[in-house]
Amino acid sequence: MRVLVTGAAGFLGSHLCDALLAAGHRVAGVDNLSTGKLANLAHLTGESRFELIEHDICQPFDFGRVDFVFNFASPASPVDYMRIGVETLLVGSAGTRNALEAARTYGAGFLHASTSECYGDPVEHPQSESYWGHVNPVGPRSVYDEAKRFSEALVMAYHRYYQVDTRLVRIFNTYGPRLQGSDGRVISNLMTQALHGEDLTIYGDGTQTRSFCYVSDEIDGILRLSRSEEHLPVNIGNPVEWTILECAQQILEVTGSSSKIRFEPLPQDDPVQRQPDISKAQRLLGWEPKIDLRTGLQLSLDYFRRSVERGERATPALSSPPQAG
């Protein structure tokens, strides 16, 4: 197949391109590089089955016939989506529509990367796909949350009204190589601080929870979903729940760092708990994650060490809510 991947230079987008190429497909990657990094795709230089197109998908496009579209274009870290909030809303609306139009034009399959942020600060725990969420539509995080919620509605509308063959994946906290050390997410922030020998910043008292999925497991689930006939949302994430404090302690052990832990105020609307119910993915896709947190951190360690050697630093305390996802 010829596959279109928007957001191809991002963390997940670049890993997805690798997996699709490994499966024998031709890949057209699209990115405007507002948050994606060319370094994530540097290893594909000279790969004849891969082409990178620099383009903002909020602007209409036609890159020729495609058989499948993976829509992964969006700022995903709190540092980025709070810096370019309007652009985040636009890529979730106009950008998603343009990607859907490409699928509609060529009769292609379509998979949209949604997020556990659709559940907001959940009152249902763990979160199943039938839960409608508890989201502040006007808070500082709303530029991301509502962009993704609108995208889901738009994807379902194209499926219902135009018969586009769509899929929706709700991605929970994912980590691994190519996650930027300065992007403010839990694993990247704490790993970078530990390797610099700086205090590990915990927002709140550290009892809020997340569920961390290693990137290869996440991509495997996404690809299985793309081959399914399920059109409603499917959670893909690791159901093992960790407190932020427990995660920090794991990072200290894996890195061998002697860093101390510093507590800062919890940002507005930061979810207190986050854990996916993956029974639907288990039933429909035969999928569940294989890599536990300790192993995943060890697999990520060399990448983060190189990032620190290049001078990447963690997000400064209180500049944004760094433990969003």
Residue frames as qw, qx, qy, qz and C-alpha x, y, z in Angstrom:
[[0.000, 0.887, 0.462, 0.000, 0.00, 0.00, 0.00],
 [0.288, 0.407, -0.094, 0.862, 0.89, 3.66, -0.27],
 [0.440, -0.667, -0.555, 0.233, 0.24, 5.09, 3.18],
 [0.090, 0.701, -0.047, 0.706, -0.02, 8.72, 4.25],
 [0.580, -0.467, -0.502, 0.439, 1.16, 9.59, 7.77],
 [0.002, 0.844, 0.012, 0.537, 0.50, 13.11, 9.02],
 [0.516, -0.781, 0.295, -0.195, 2.69, 14.24, 11.92],
 [0.941, 0.209, -0.229, 0.137, 5.38, 11.90, 10.58],
 [0.435, 0.512, -0.458, 0.583, 8.29, 13.68, 12.27],
 [0.524, -0.611, 0.237, -0.544, 6.75, 13.43, 15.72],
 [0.338, -0.396, 0.813, -0.262, 7.44, 10.87, 18.42],
 [0.683, 0.172, 0.675, -0.221, 4.69, 8.39, 17.54],
 [0.651, 0.694, -0.010, -0.306, 4.48, 9.38, 13.88],
 [0.243, 0.691, -0.671, -0.112, 8.12, 8.53, 13.22],
 [0.356, -0.207, 0.898, -0.154, 7.85, 5.15, 14.95],
 [0.705, 0.428, 0.451, -0.342, 4.70, 4.46, 12.93],
 [0.523, 0.734, -0.336, -0.273, 6.57, 5.23, 9.70],
 [0.039, -0.503, 0.864, -0.004, 9.26, 2.73, 10.69],
 [0.525, 0.061, 0.807, -0.264, 6.69, 0.02, 11.38],
 [0.688, 0.598, 0.204, -0.357, 4.83, 0.61, 8.11],
 [0.381, 0.712, -0.557, -0.193, 8.04, 0.49, 6.09],
 [0.221, -0.342, 0.907, -0.114, 9.06, -2.70, 7.91],
 [0.629, 0.285, 0.653, -0.311, 5.71, -4.19, 6.83],
 [0.477, 0.156, 0.682, 0.532, 6.57, -3.47, 3.19],
 [0.235, 0.858, 0.452, -0.060, 4.46, -0.38, 2.53],
 [0.373, 0.381, 0.084, 0.841, 5.40, 2.87, 0.81],
 [0.296, -0.713, -0.479, 0.417, 5.03, 5.83, 3.15],
 [0.193, 0.623, 0.119, 0.749, 4.39, 9.50, 2.44],
 [0.434, -0.501, -0.506, 0.552, 5.11, 11.39, 5.64],
 [0.063, 0.752, 0.225, 0.617, 3.68, 14.88, 6.11],
 [0.521, -0.595, -0.365, 0.492, 4.80, 17.35, 8.77],
 [0.183, 0.919, 0.058, 0.345, 5.12, 21.13, 9.09],
 [0.649, 0.129, -0.421, 0.620, 7.87, 20.64, 11.71],
 [0.275, -0.740, 0.047, -0.612, 6.19, 22.94, 14.23],
 [0.651, -0.576, 0.415, -0.268, 6.83, 20.31, 16.91],
 [0.983, 0.113, 0.102, 0.104, 8.17, 17.34, 14.93],
 [0.308, -0.757, 0.486, 0.310, 11.93, 16.86, 14.49],
 [0.682, 0.579, -0.401, -0.196, 13.79, 15.95, 11.30],
 [0.031, -0.512, 0.838, -0.186, 16.18, 13.99, 13.50],
 [0.686, -0.005, 0.608, -0.399, 13.37, 11.49, 14.15],
 [0.841, 0.481, 0.199, -0.150, 13.43, 10.58, 10.45],
 [0.069, 0.804, -0.540, -0.240, 17.14, 11.01, 9.70],
 [0.463, -0.246, 0.846, 0.094, 17.67, 7.24, 9.59],
 [0.654, 0.497, 0.564, -0.082, 15.25, 7.03, 6.65],
 [0.199, 0.795, -0.330, -0.468, 17.43, 9.20, 4.40],
 [0.127, 0.412, -0.829, -0.356, 17.97, 7.19, 1.25],
 [0.380, 0.214, 0.879, -0.192, 14.98, 4.91, 1.88],
 [0.056, -0.034, -0.598, -0.799, 13.33, 4.83, -1.55],
 [0.248, -0.503, -0.796, -0.227, 9.91, 3.85, -0.17],
 [0.272, -0.709, -0.457, 0.464, 9.72, 6.91, 2.10],
 [0.256, 0.506, 0.180, 0.804, 9.07, 10.51, 1.16],
 [0.236, -0.538, -0.485, 0.648, 8.80, 13.46, 3.52],
 [0.113, 0.651, 0.411, 0.628, 6.49, 16.30, 2.52],
 [0.206, -0.236, -0.414, 0.855, 6.80, 19.52, 4.51],
 [0.220, -0.425, -0.473, -0.740, 3.26, 20.90, 4.69],
 [0.244, 0.011, 0.558, -0.793, 0.75, 22.29, 7.19],
 [0.015, -0.303, -0.924, -0.232, -2.29, 20.01, 6.92],
 [0.135, 0.618, 0.476, -0.611, -4.54, 22.89, 7.99],
 [0.297, 0.546, -0.326, -0.713, -4.07, 23.96, 4.37],
 [0.895, 0.297, 0.169, -0.286, -5.78, 21.80, 1.72],
 [0.133, -0.552, 0.770, 0.290, -3.60, 19.18, 0.04],
 [0.939, 0.261, 0.087, -0.206, -3.58, 16.36, -2.48],
 [0.209, -0.652, 0.705, 0.184, -0.43, 14.25, -2.50],
 [0.436, 0.270, -0.767, -0.386, -1.78, 11.67, -4.87],
 [0.825, -0.205, -0.386, -0.358, -3.53, 8.36, -4.43],
 [0.084, -0.396, 0.800, -0.443, -3.18, 6.70, -1.04],
 [0.566, -0.186, -0.776, -0.207, -4.60, 3.47, 0.35],
 [0.577, -0.605, -0.507, 0.208, -4.60, 4.43, 4.02],
 [0.070, 0.718, -0.158, 0.674, -4.26, 7.62, 6.08],
 [0.605, -0.428, -0.514, 0.432, -2.88, 7.74, 9.64],
 [0.000, 0.832, 0.073, 0.551, -3.68, 11.15, 11.11],
 [0.715, -0.392, -0.343, 0.467, -1.09, 11.84, 13.82],
 [0.297, 0.428, -0.019, 0.853, -0.58, 15.58, 13.30],
 [0.416, -0.833, -0.223, -0.287, -1.02, 17.52, 16.54],
 [0.048, 0.557, -0.599, 0.574, 1.08, 19.04, 19.29],
 [0.761, -0.297, -0.566, -0.112, 0.89, 16.43, 22.05],
 [0.529, -0.170, -0.524, 0.646, 2.96, 17.73, 24.94],
 [0.182, -0.864, -0.423, 0.206, 1.64, 20.40, 27.31],
 [0.349, -0.505, 0.180, 0.769, 4.66, 22.58, 26.59],
 [0.168, 0.070, 0.624, 0.760, 3.76, 22.63, 22.91],
 [0.062, -0.606, -0.709, -0.355, -0.01, 22.85, 22.97],
 [0.248, -0.827, -0.350, 0.364, 0.03, 25.66, 25.51],
 [0.300, -0.416, 0.285, 0.810, 2.57, 27.54, 23.39],
 [0.168, 0.082, -0.564, -0.804, 0.58, 27.19, 20.17],
 [0.339, 0.266, 0.774, -0.464, -2.95, 26.67, 21.44],
 [0.557, 0.548, 0.044, -0.622, -4.78, 28.15, 18.45],
 [0.381, 0.465, -0.724, -0.338, -2.74, 26.04, 16.04],
 [0.112, -0.051, 0.972, -0.202, -3.58, 22.98, 18.15],
 [0.490, 0.429, 0.533, -0.540, -7.28, 23.67, 17.79],
 [0.514, 0.608, -0.257, -0.548, -6.92, 24.25, 14.06],
 [0.220, 0.355, -0.886, -0.202, -5.01, 21.04, 13.35],
 [0.219, 0.137, 0.917, -0.303, -7.69, 19.14, 15.27],
 [0.481, 0.595, 0.420, -0.487, -10.42, 20.71, 13.15],
 [0.522, 0.740, -0.219, -0.362, -9.32, 21.98, 9.72],
 [0.049, 0.548, -0.824, -0.134, -6.32, 19.63, 9.65],
 [0.426, 0.048, 0.887, -0.173, -8.37, 16.57, 10.51],
 [0.627, 0.598, 0.298, -0.400, -10.97, 17.53, 7.92],
 [0.399, 0.720, -0.471, -0.318, -8.31, 17.83, 5.20],
 [0.116, -0.335, 0.935, 0.011, -6.88, 14.43, 6.15],
 [0.534, 0.294, 0.729, -0.311, -10.37, 12.92, 6.04],
 [0.566, 0.698, -0.020, -0.439, -10.94, 14.48, 2.63],
 [0.169, 0.566, -0.770, -0.243, -7.81, 12.74, 1.34],
 [0.283, -0.011, 0.951, -0.125, -9.20, 9.41, 2.54],
 [0.543, 0.534, 0.475, -0.441, -12.63, 10.20, 1.09],
 [0.402, 0.701, -0.333, -0.485, -11.19, 11.23, -2.29],
 [0.325, 0.457, -0.808, -0.182, -9.25, 8.01, -2.78],
 [0.882, -0.194, -0.274, -0.332, -11.48, 5.57, -0.90],
 [0.427, 0.376, -0.705, 0.424, -8.68, 5.03, 1.61],
 [0.647, -0.519, -0.531, 0.172, -8.86, 3.68, 5.14],
 [0.009, 0.723, -0.180, 0.667, -8.37, 6.21, 7.92],
 [0.674, -0.435, -0.506, 0.317, -7.08, 6.02, 11.49],
 [0.044, -0.829, 0.072, -0.553, -7.12, 9.04, 13.78],
 [0.517, 0.005, -0.612, 0.598, -4.81, 9.38, 16.78],
 [0.415, -0.758, -0.152, -0.480, -7.01, 10.51, 19.64],
 [0.235, 0.405, -0.619, 0.630, -6.12, 10.60, 23.31],
 [0.423, -0.416, -0.749, 0.295, -6.98, 9.63, 26.85],
 [0.057, -0.109, -0.216, 0.969, -7.34, 13.39, 27.41],
 [0.385, -0.307, -0.523, -0.696, -10.85, 12.96, 26.00],
 [0.580, -0.475, -0.657, 0.078, -11.69, 11.56, 29.45],
 [0.130, -0.811, 0.107, -0.560, -10.36, 14.70, 31.18],
 [0.093, -0.354, 0.748, -0.554, -10.01, 14.37, 34.96],
 [0.533, -0.167, -0.717, -0.417, -12.10, 11.19, 35.06],
 [0.544, -0.314, 0.444, -0.639, -14.66, 10.25, 37.67],
 [0.979, 0.066, 0.006, -0.191, -14.89, 6.74, 36.15],
 [0.019, 0.696, -0.717, 0.032, -11.90, 4.56, 36.92],
 [0.378, -0.226, 0.495, 0.749, -10.47, 2.80, 34.99],
 [0.379, 0.516, -0.053, -0.767, -11.64, 4.54, 31.84],
 [0.531, 0.255, 0.783, 0.198, -13.59, 2.54, 29.29],
 [0.144, 0.121, 0.507, 0.841, -14.49, 3.74, 25.80],
 [0.168, -0.658, -0.679, -0.279, -18.14, 4.16, 26.81],
 [0.338, -0.653, -0.347, 0.582, -17.22, 6.86, 29.36],
 [0.325, 0.845, 0.297, 0.303, -18.01, 10.36, 28.03],
 [0.531, 0.256, -0.209, 0.780, -15.42, 12.14, 30.13],
 [0.351, -0.847, -0.310, 0.253, -15.11, 14.97, 32.64],
 [0.562, 0.208, 0.168, 0.783, -13.43, 17.81, 30.73],
 [0.066, -0.741, -0.199, 0.637, -13.15, 21.55, 31.37],
 [0.594, 0.589, 0.430, 0.339, -13.97, 23.02, 27.93],
 [0.158, 0.944, 0.013, 0.291, -12.55, 26.48, 28.74],
 [0.661, -0.686, 0.195, 0.232, -9.53, 25.69, 30.94],
 [0.022, -0.777, 0.527, 0.345, -5.86, 26.01, 29.91],
 [0.365, -0.174, 0.887, 0.224, -5.77, 22.41, 28.69],
 [0.609, 0.518, 0.479, -0.361, -8.92, 22.78, 26.60],
 [0.361, 0.697, -0.404, -0.470, -7.00, 23.71, 23.44],
 [0.115, 0.314, -0.930, -0.153, -5.78, 20.11, 23.30],
 [0.309, 0.176, 0.873, -0.334, -8.67, 18.28, 24.95],
 [0.521, 0.587, 0.351, -0.511, -11.38, 19.90, 22.85],
 [0.333, 0.580, -0.565, -0.483, -9.36, 19.67, 19.63],
 [0.035, 0.162, -0.983, -0.075, -9.20, 15.91, 20.12],
 [0.353, 0.360, 0.758, -0.413, -12.84, 15.60, 21.15],
 [0.492, 0.638, -0.012, -0.593, -13.94, 17.59, 18.09],
 [0.206, 0.456, -0.785, -0.365, -11.69, 15.44, 15.90],
 [0.195, 0.076, 0.971, -0.118, -13.45, 12.31, 17.14],
 [0.451, 0.563, 0.476, -0.503, -16.86, 13.81, 16.30],
 [0.387, 0.666, -0.336, -0.542, -15.62, 14.81, 12.84],
 [0.036, 0.290, -0.934, -0.205, -14.16, 11.37, 12.14],
 [0.294, 0.285, 0.882, -0.235, -17.45, 9.72, 13.11],
 [0.446, 0.655, 0.183, -0.582, -19.39, 12.19, 10.96],
 [0.305, 0.550, -0.620, -0.469, -17.28, 11.31, 7.90],
 [0.079, -0.051, 0.995, 0.021, -17.91, 7.65, 8.63],
 [0.323, 0.449, 0.735, -0.393, -21.68, 8.07, 9.07],
 [0.408, 0.741, 0.152, -0.512, -22.39, 10.59, 6.32],
 [0.410, 0.716, -0.461, -0.326, -19.70, 9.80, 3.73],
 [0.998, 0.003, 0.030, -0.053, -18.99, 6.13, 4.53],
 [0.299, 0.716, -0.592, 0.217, -15.26, 6.74, 5.06],
 [0.889, -0.147, -0.424, 0.090, -13.65, 3.63, 6.55],
 [0.025, -0.757, 0.364, -0.542, -12.47, 5.21, 9.81],
 [0.756, -0.296, -0.517, 0.271, -10.90, 4.10, 13.10],
 [0.196, -0.847, 0.169, -0.465, -10.26, 5.96, 16.36],
 [0.738, -0.076, -0.525, 0.417, -7.45, 5.10, 18.78],
 [0.368, -0.891, 0.054, -0.262, -7.39, 6.69, 22.24],
 [0.675, 0.333, -0.465, 0.466, -3.72, 6.76, 23.15],
 [0.627, -0.773, -0.084, 0.042, -2.69, 6.70, 26.79],
 [0.224, -0.874, 0.408, 0.137, 0.68, 7.86, 28.15],
 [0.933, 0.293, 0.030, 0.209, 3.36, 6.53, 25.83],
 [0.249, -0.869, 0.392, 0.172, 7.13, 6.81, 26.15],
 [0.897, 0.062, 0.298, 0.320, 10.37, 5.61, 24.60],
 [0.464, -0.197, 0.324, 0.800, 13.16, 6.80, 22.31],
 [0.151, 0.395, 0.435, 0.795, 12.47, 10.04, 20.38],
 [0.305, -0.846, -0.436, -0.007, 10.39, 11.50, 23.19],
 [0.297, 0.687, -0.169, 0.642, 11.87, 14.97, 23.58],
 [0.523, -0.202, -0.582, 0.589, 13.58, 15.55, 26.89],
 [0.043, -0.078, -0.197, 0.976, 12.22, 19.10, 27.03],
 [0.278, -0.325, -0.597, -0.679, 8.61, 18.37, 26.14],
 [0.347, -0.305, 0.342, -0.818, 7.30, 18.37, 29.71],
 [0.837, -0.176, -0.362, -0.371, 5.78, 14.90, 29.84],
 [0.769, -0.594, 0.188, -0.141, 6.25, 12.70, 32.88],
 [0.936, -0.058, 0.149, 0.312, 8.87, 10.23, 31.67],
 [0.582, 0.575, 0.001, 0.576, 10.90, 12.69, 29.59],
 [0.177, -0.864, 0.145, -0.448, 10.92, 15.38, 32.27],
 [0.753, -0.599, 0.254, -0.096, 11.94, 13.07, 35.10],
 [0.917, 0.107, 0.128, 0.363, 14.50, 11.10, 33.05],
 [0.440, 0.694, -0.053, 0.567, 16.16, 14.31, 31.88],
 [0.345, -0.828, 0.219, -0.384, 16.27, 15.80, 35.35],
 [0.898, -0.387, 0.204, 0.055, 17.69, 12.59, 36.82],
 [0.841, 0.261, 0.100, 0.463, 20.44, 12.37, 34.19],
 [0.216, 0.766, -0.113, 0.594, 21.37, 16.02, 34.78],
 [0.472, -0.115, -0.625, 0.612, 21.54, 15.36, 38.53],
 [0.207, -0.310, 0.039, -0.927, 18.79, 17.92, 39.13],
 [0.367, 0.102, 0.697, -0.608, 15.89, 17.64, 41.55],
 [0.038, -0.305, -0.865, -0.396, 13.01, 15.61, 40.16],
 [0.279, -0.021, 0.131, -0.951, 9.97, 17.86, 40.02],
 [0.078, -0.386, -0.919, -0.022, 6.72, 16.29, 41.21],
 [0.248, -0.251, -0.110, -0.929, 3.56, 18.36, 40.76],
 [0.763, -0.415, -0.189, -0.459, 1.08, 17.85, 43.56],
 [0.588, -0.577, 0.522, -0.221, 1.83, 15.27, 46.24],
 [0.113, 0.428, -0.870, -0.218, 2.80, 12.56, 43.74],
 [0.445, 0.108, 0.842, -0.286, -0.24, 10.37, 44.38],
 [0.650, 0.528, -0.014, -0.546, -1.89, 11.17, 41.04],
 [0.703, -0.085, 0.688, 0.159, -1.63, 8.17, 38.72],
 [0.489, 0.595, -0.393, -0.502, -0.70, 7.42, 35.12],
 [0.888, 0.041, 0.458, 0.034, -0.39, 4.24, 33.06],
 [0.033, 0.748, -0.494, -0.442, 2.73, 4.14, 30.88],
 [0.903, 0.313, 0.295, -0.009, 2.91, 2.22, 27.59],
 [0.432, -0.433, 0.520, 0.597, 6.22, 1.60, 25.82],
 [0.355, 0.551, -0.245, -0.715, 6.22, 2.86, 22.24],
 [0.172, 0.188, -0.890, -0.378, 6.62, -0.51, 20.48],
 [0.110, 0.352, 0.896, -0.247, 3.56, -1.86, 22.31],
 [0.281, 0.607, 0.257, -0.698, 1.58, 1.26, 21.40],
 [0.292, 0.462, -0.533, -0.646, 2.47, 1.01, 17.70],
 [0.039, -0.026, -0.990, -0.133, 1.59, -2.68, 17.65],
 [0.197, 0.499, 0.729, -0.426, -1.88, -1.90, 19.03],
 [0.288, 0.622, -0.046, -0.727, -2.38, 0.93, 16.54],
 [0.217, 0.319, -0.762, -0.520, -1.47, -1.26, 13.58],
 [0.048, 0.227, 0.971, -0.061, -3.79, -4.02, 14.76],
 [0.259, 0.603, 0.474, -0.587, -6.61, -1.50, 15.02],
 [0.252, 0.535, -0.362, -0.721, -5.90, -0.24, 11.49],
 [0.198, 0.122, -0.903, -0.362, -6.45, -3.78, 10.19],
 [0.139, 0.329, 0.862, -0.361, -9.72, -4.20, 12.09],
 [0.061, -0.500, -0.595, -0.626, -13.25, -3.21, 11.15],
 [0.313, -0.650, -0.557, 0.412, -13.95, -1.34, 14.41],
 [0.202, 0.648, 0.226, 0.699, -15.10, 2.25, 13.89],
 [0.454, -0.857, -0.119, -0.215, -15.76, 3.35, 17.48],
 [0.005, 0.807, -0.519, 0.283, -12.90, 4.42, 19.82],
 [0.932, -0.124, -0.306, 0.147, -10.50, 1.84, 21.20],
 [0.399, -0.858, 0.323, -0.026, -8.16, 2.42, 24.16],
 [0.860, 0.272, -0.284, 0.326, -4.55, 1.46, 23.51],
 [0.097, -0.769, 0.427, -0.466, -2.46, 1.84, 26.64],
 [0.441, 0.111, -0.830, 0.323, -0.85, -0.06, 29.48],
 [0.565, -0.624, -0.356, -0.406, -3.41, -0.82, 32.21],
 [0.683, -0.284, -0.440, 0.510, -0.79, -1.03, 34.99],
 [0.122, -0.930, -0.140, -0.318, -1.30, 2.09, 37.13],
 [0.632, -0.035, -0.319, 0.705, 1.60, 3.95, 38.75],
 [0.189, -0.928, -0.197, 0.253, 1.65, 6.99, 40.98],
 [0.403, 0.858, -0.190, 0.253, 3.90, 9.79, 39.75],
 [0.379, -0.756, 0.510, -0.156, 6.03, 9.31, 42.87],
 [0.867, -0.098, 0.484, 0.066, 6.45, 5.59, 42.13],
 [0.727, 0.643, 0.100, 0.219, 7.44, 6.44, 38.56],
 [0.068, 0.909, -0.348, 0.220, 10.05, 8.92, 39.84],
 [0.628, -0.543, 0.553, -0.068, 11.49, 6.26, 42.13],
 [0.894, 0.240, 0.349, 0.146, 11.75, 3.80, 39.23],
 [0.508, 0.819, -0.076, 0.255, 13.61, 6.43, 37.19],
 [0.258, -0.833, 0.464, -0.157, 16.06, 7.11, 40.01],
 [0.797, -0.264, 0.542, 0.032, 16.84, 3.39, 40.21],
 [0.819, 0.467, 0.270, 0.194, 17.23, 2.88, 36.45],
 [0.369, 0.864, -0.144, 0.310, 19.44, 5.96, 35.99],
 [0.746, -0.157, -0.348, 0.546, 21.42, 5.46, 39.20],
 [0.090, 0.655, -0.019, 0.750, 20.85, 9.13, 39.94],
 [0.369, -0.284, -0.631, 0.621, 21.18, 10.62, 43.41],
 [0.126, -0.382, -0.192, -0.895, 18.72, 13.40, 42.60],
 [0.106, 0.231, 0.703, -0.664, 16.24, 14.49, 45.24],
 [0.005, 0.576, 0.739, 0.351, 12.50, 14.93, 44.74],
 [0.006, 0.133, 0.205, -0.970, 10.96, 18.39, 44.89],
 [0.121, 0.595, 0.794, -0.020, 7.20, 18.97, 45.13],
 [0.022, 0.031, -0.149, -0.988, 5.46, 21.85, 43.34],
 [0.498, 0.294, 0.405, -0.708, 1.78, 22.91, 43.15],
 [0.451, 0.289, 0.821, 0.196, -0.48, 20.80, 40.93],
 [0.049, 0.057, -0.361, -0.930, -1.45, 22.64, 37.71],
 [0.559, 0.226, 0.249, -0.758, -5.09, 23.42, 36.95],
 [0.845, 0.286, -0.045, -0.449, -7.15, 20.49, 35.60],
 [0.203, 0.461, -0.863, -0.028, -4.26, 18.03, 35.86],
 [0.812, -0.172, -0.426, -0.360, -5.94, 14.59, 35.95],
 [0.532, -0.571, 0.520, -0.345, -5.82, 12.90, 39.36],
 [0.638, -0.141, 0.757, 0.021, -5.94, 9.40, 37.89],
 [0.579, 0.544, -0.365, -0.485, -5.52, 7.78, 34.50],
 [0.372, -0.207, 0.904, 0.034, -5.83, 4.09, 33.70],
 [0.506, 0.200, -0.486, -0.684, -7.19, 2.47, 30.54],
 [0.763, 0.074, 0.583, -0.268, -9.69, -0.34, 30.44],
 [0.177, 0.480, -0.683, -0.521, -8.22, -2.34, 27.54],
 [0.568, 0.116, 0.795, -0.178, -10.74, -5.18, 27.52],
 [0.649, 0.673, 0.145, -0.324, -12.08, -4.01, 24.14],
 [0.300, 0.736, -0.580, -0.180, -8.59, -4.08, 22.57],
 [0.312, -0.293, 0.900, -0.086, -7.96, -7.50, 24.09],
 [0.635, 0.328, 0.644, -0.272, -11.24, -8.85, 22.73],
 [0.613, 0.747, 0.109, -0.233, -11.22, -7.27, 19.25],
 [0.392, 0.816, -0.425, -0.011, -7.51, -7.05, 18.48],
 [0.949, -0.116, -0.195, 0.221, -5.92, -9.74, 20.64],
 [0.393, 0.602, -0.278, 0.637, -3.67, -6.97, 21.94],
 [0.573, -0.814, -0.087, 0.042, -2.14, -6.20, 25.28],
 [0.155, 0.871, -0.443, 0.144, 1.20, -4.59, 26.17],
 [0.931, 0.020, -0.304, 0.199, 4.25, -6.78, 26.75],
 [0.511, 0.325, -0.349, 0.715, 6.86, -4.38, 28.16],
 [0.467, -0.738, -0.434, 0.219, 6.67, -3.32, 31.81],
 [0.019, -0.997, 0.030, -0.067, 7.73, 0.12, 33.04],
 [0.570, -0.656, 0.411, 0.276, 11.11, -0.94, 34.41],
 [0.694, 0.113, 0.553, 0.447, 12.07, -2.67, 31.14],
 [0.369, 0.819, 0.336, 0.282, 10.80, 0.25, 29.05],
 [0.211, -0.962, 0.151, 0.086, 12.82, 2.76, 31.06],
 [0.635, -0.415, 0.525, 0.386, 15.94, 0.65, 30.57],
 [0.606, 0.414, 0.540, 0.412, 15.24, 0.48, 26.82],
 [0.168, 0.938, 0.218, 0.212, 14.90, 4.28, 26.77],
 [0.561, -0.735, 0.041, 0.380, 17.95, 5.10, 28.88],
 [0.588, -0.069, 0.364, 0.719, 20.58, 5.35, 26.13],
 [0.210, 0.677, 0.445, 0.548, 18.36, 7.67, 24.10],
 [0.293, -0.934, -0.187, -0.085, 17.83, 10.03, 27.01],
 [0.653, -0.509, 0.165, 0.537, 21.54, 9.96, 27.87],
 [0.477, 0.227, 0.409, 0.744, 22.33, 11.09, 24.32],
 [0.022, -0.839, -0.392, -0.375, 19.67, 13.79, 24.58],
 [0.494, -0.842, -0.049, 0.213, 21.27, 15.12, 27.76],
 [0.639, -0.225, 0.307, 0.668, 24.71, 15.04, 26.07],
 [0.301, 0.511, 0.441, 0.673, 23.21, 17.20, 23.32],
 [0.077, 0.077, -0.238, 0.965, 22.14, 19.70, 25.97],
 [0.436, -0.493, -0.520, -0.545, 18.41, 18.98, 26.28],
 [0.001, -0.088, 0.654, -0.751, 16.98, 20.05, 29.60],
 [0.067, -0.515, -0.850, 0.090, 13.69, 19.33, 31.33],
 [0.089, -0.734, -0.349, -0.575, 10.88, 21.85, 31.35],
 [0.107, 0.260, -0.491, 0.825, 11.44, 24.41, 34.13],
 [0.102, -0.410, -0.822, 0.382, 9.16, 24.08, 37.13],
 [0.140, 0.650, 0.487, -0.567, 5.79, 25.81, 36.85],
 [0.060, 0.314, -0.422, -0.848, 6.26, 26.88, 33.22],
 [0.633, 0.028, -0.452, -0.627, 3.50, 24.48, 32.20],
 [0.819, -0.267, 0.353, -0.365, 1.73, 21.38, 33.55],
 [0.228, 0.569, -0.761, -0.212, 4.48, 18.86, 32.80],
 [0.206, -0.086, 0.968, -0.119, 2.78, 15.66, 33.89],
 [0.622, 0.286, 0.067, -0.726, -0.17, 15.75, 31.53],
 [0.929, 0.278, 0.101, -0.223, 0.67, 12.78, 29.42]]
